[in-house]
Amino acid sequence: MAEVFDICDSLSVLRDGAHVATRPVAGVSESELVQMMIGRPLAQYFPRTAERQSRDELLRVEGLGLPGKFEDISFTLHAGEVVALAGLVGAGRSEVARAIFGLEPPARGRVLVRGSPVRIRRPSDAIGLGIGLVPEDRKRQGIIPSASARHNMSLAILHHLSRLGWVRQRRERAVAGEFFDRLHVRARSQDAAADSLSGGNQQKLVLARWLAANSQVLILDEPTRGVDVGAKAEIHALIGELATRGAAVLLISSELPEVLGLADRILVLRAGRLVGEVARAAATQDHLLRMMAGLT
């Protein structure tokens, strides 16, 4: 976006395959440009305007540690809230997410789901407990590029769609159609290869996978990285909808406006340790950056 205003003399906006406007850059503000691109005011870009009040604890992490990566991580996630994990690159955010999901089981500490201690040794354990992970690297970890959009969406629920080891394709198509419509996935067809879709639609496939699995705890690691502003707005709206419906969301994002716009609470990591928690009402970019950099 900054490049548009730094380099261009004029701009043309397309939305959903139609021409919206052509304007001189000098006469357009960033908020006006975003409104033309997503079809609604910038104030609606982050849809959640009030903090949720919920006390149903879905996930608790106590003293989680993995030598060389993070130590003594403790926090809770409640139904209906979005909690952000903020920190500079290398602070250990993604490593904590991977540990909770069973990709790198922690060496110490414990995880409780709905108040009961659990052992998560592998991702299948986490999925069975209702935990889903949208990984940081979508292309390498989130999708199977050559597989169809439909198969990518159904990966986490194949056991529900199969009989005697065979996937019931009619049922799979019905489920895929439901979530393609709900998330506005734009693809030539359900059978289109995942790598033929745009970055935003690939990310929607990964999100649809966990919605289809009815995951109640969602770990979203950089969910809007590499997607256009329109897809960002749709993903933001979906995060708000999930919280409203009672899911607990752990959001990892390097974009502080996204963190400030979506999170009810913000946990700050620095050098693999949790150094503070900030309520949404008290959070500012300056304050968070100082905590992240160790300047407070």
Residue pairs with C-beta under 8 A, 6 or more apart in sequence:
1 30
1 33
1 229
4 11
4 25
4 33
5 25
5 30
8 25
9 24
9 25
10 22
10 23
10 24
10 25
11 22
11 23
11 25
11 28
11 33
12 19
12 21
12 22
13 19
13 20
13 21
13 22
13 33
13 36
13 37
14 20
15 36
15 37
15 38
15 39
15 230
20 36
20 37
21 36
30 42
31 41
31 42
34 42
34 45
34 229
35 41
35 42
37 228
37 229
37 230
38 45
38 229
38 230
38 233
39 230
40 233
44 233
45 232
45 233
45 236
45 261
46 236
46 240
46 258
46 261
46 262
47 236
47 237
47 240
48 82
48 239
48 240
48 243
48 261
48 262
51 81
51 264
51 280
51 281
52 80
52 81
52 243
52 244
52 264
53 80
54 78
54 79
54 80
54 81
54 246
55 78
56 78
56 79
56 80
56 246
57 76
57 77
57 78
57 79
57 114
57 115
58 77
58 78
58 79
58 113
58 114
58 216
58 217
58 248
59 76
59 77
59 100
59 111
59 112
59 113
59 131
59 217
59 248
59 250
60 75
60 76
60 77
60 111
60 112
60 115
61 73
61 74
61 75
61 76
61 100
61 109
61 110
61 111
61 112
62 74
62 109
62 110
62 111
62 112
63 72
63 73
63 74
63 108
63 109
63 110
64 70
64 72
64 73
64 74
64 96
64 99
64 100
64 106
64 108
64 109
64 110
64 111
65 71
65 72
65 73
65 106
65 107
65 108
65 109
66 95
66 99
66 104
66 106
66 107
67 107
69 92
69 95
69 104
69 272
70 92
70 95
70 96
70 99
70 269
70 272
70 273
71 272
71 273
72 109
72 273
72 274
73 96
73 109
73 269
73 273
73 274
74 109
74 274
75 83
75 267
75 274
75 277
77 83
77 217
77 248
77 249
77 250
78 248
79 216
79 246
79 247
79 248
80 243
80 244
80 246
80 247
80 248
81 243
81 248
81 249
81 264
81 265
82 239
82 240
82 243
82 249
82 251
82 262
82 263
82 264
83 248
83 249
83 250
83 251
83 263
83 264
83 265
83 266
83 267
84 250
84 251
84 252
84 253
84 259
84 262
84 263
84 265
84 266
84 267
85 93
85 96
85 97
85 250
85 251
85 252
85 267
85 269
86 93
86 253
86 256
86 259
86 266
86 267
86 268
86 269
86 288
86 292
87 93
87 268
87 269
87 270
87 292
88 270
88 292
88 293
89 254
90 271
91 269
91 270
91 271
91 272
91 292
92 269
92 271
92 272
92 273
93 221
93 252
93 269
94 136
94 221
94 252
95 104
95 272
96 269
97 133
97 219
97 221
97 250
97 252
98 104
98 133
99 105
99 106
100 111
100 120
100 126
100 131
100 219
100 250
101 120
101 123
101 126
101 131
101 133
101 219
102 120
102 121
102 122
102 123
102 124
102 125
102 126
103 123
103 133
105 120
105 121
105 122
110 117
111 117
111 118
111 120
112 118
113 129
113 130
113 131
113 217
118 125
118 129
119 125
120 126
120 129
120 131
123 133
126 132
126 133
127 156
127 213
127 215
129 217
130 213
130 214
130 215
130 216
130 217
131 215
131 216
131 217
131 218
131 219
132 156
132 209
132 210
132 213
132 215
132 217
132 218
132 219
133 210
133 218
133 219
133 221
134 142
134 203
134 206
134 207
134 210
134 218
134 219
134 220
134 221
134 223
135 141
135 142
135 206
135 221
136 221
136 222
136 225
136 252
138 199
138 202
138 203
138 206
138 225
138 226
139 145
139 195
139 202
142 202
142 203
142 206
143 152
143 194
143 195
143 202
143 205
143 206
144 151
144 152
144 155
144 194
145 193
145 194
145 195
146 193
146 194
146 195
147 193
147 194
148 190
148 191
148 192
148 193
148 194
149 176
149 180
149 185
149 187
149 189
149 190
149 191
149 192
149 193
149 194
149 197
149 201
149 205
150 172
150 173
150 176
150 190
150 191
151 172
152 194
152 205
152 206
152 209
153 175
153 176
153 179
153 180
153 205
153 208
153 209
153 212
154 161
154 167
154 172
154 175
154 176
154 209
154 212
155 209
156 209
156 210
156 212
156 213
157 175
157 209
157 212
157 213
158 167
161 167
161 168
161 171
161 172
161 175
162 168
173 190
175 212
176 190
176 208
177 190
179 185
179 208
179 211
179 212
180 187
180 190
180 208
182 208
182 211
183 204
183 207
183 208
183 211
183 234
183 238
184 204
184 234
185 197
185 201
185 204
185 205
185 208
186 197
186 198
186 201
187 196
187 197
187 201
188 196
194 202
194 205
195 202
197 205
198 227
198 228
198 231
199 226
199 227
199 228
199 231
200 227
200 228
200 230
200 231
200 232
200 234
200 235
201 231
203 223
203 224
203 227
203 231
203 235
204 231
204 234
204 235
207 223
207 235
207 238
210 218
211 242
215 247
216 246
216 247
216 248
217 247
217 248
217 250
218 242
218 247
218 248
218 249
218 250
219 250
219 252
220 239
220 249
220 250
220 251
220 252
221 252
222 252
222 253
222 254
223 235
223 239
223 251
223 253
224 231
224 232
224 235
224 236
224 253
224 255
224 258
225 254
227 235
236 258
236 261
236 262
239 249
239 251
239 262
240 262
242 249
243 249
251 258
251 259
251 262
251 263
253 259
256 285
256 288
256 289
257 285
259 266
259 283
259 288
260 266
260 280
260 283
260 284
260 285
260 288
263 280
263 283
264 279
264 280
265 277
265 278
265 279
265 280
266 277
266 278
266 279
266 280
266 283
266 288
267 274
267 276
267 277
268 274
268 275
268 276
268 277
268 278
268 288
268 291
268 292
269 275
269 292
270 291
270 292
270 293
270 294
275 291
275 294
276 291
278 287
278 288
278 291
287 296
289 295
290 296
